[in-house]
Amino acid sequence: MSKKPIVNYDTVSDVLYIVTRKGAEEESVEVAPGIHVELDEKGEVIGIEILNASAFFKPVAKPLYRHMQMA
């Protein structure tokens, strides 16, 4: 049975962090502006960090919010 990722959001720093599995971070790679993938010593993904998360998700959240209001 696989575990679900853990999602944390820091409202003060506006950072969304997704933990894919436990492990010590060895390296962080910026895959797109403001999106970092954290890797362990084997180069496997242990987490994803999204900076300025509210701005990043705003284009998705607004239409979704409007759709939910109409339902």
Helices and strands as residue ranges (DSSP letters): E 6-10, E 15-19, E 27-32, E 35-39, E 45-50, H 53-70
